[in-house]
Each structure stands twice: as C-alpha cells, then as structure tokens.
Amino acid sequence: MTIGTKVDAATTAAGAKADEASNAAKAEVHKSIAKDSDASLGTRARAAGDYIADKWNENTAAGKKEMAKEELKH
C-alpha cells in the first residue's frame, strides 16, 4: 500500500467517523420530536421518517469507517 493510499484511507475513515457522529446526533433530535406528544401528527411523522434516514446514514458511515480502517491494516 502506498503512502497516498494510506492517506486516502485515513481521510475516508476520519470523514466517515464525523458523518457517523453527525447522523447519530440528528437521529436523537428527530427521535425526541417524534415522541413529543405536543407536536402535530405531521411533524411527528416527518421526524420519524427523518430518524430512520439518519440511522441509515449513520450505519452507512460506520461501515465506510470500518472498511477504511481495515484498508489501513494492509
């Protein structure tokens, strides 16, 4: 593995870690809104959908991070 490839993998891992954390934080906000009984049904439904999308993105970023970390090992 060349140094350039290692730098690329490290950059990918760092970016994916940031994306994972960002999506996790957004998911928690959307989860809170979806559970808020004072919010309208439409707002709660939209927040629930956003929560699902955020969790999907969080898991995708986690997978990218792990792949990049594995690439750094070789």
PyMOL commands that set and color helices and strands:
alter all, ss='L'
color gray80, all
select helices_A, chain A and resi 3-35+41-73
alter helices_A, ss='H'
color red, helices_A
deselect
rebuild
show_as cartoon
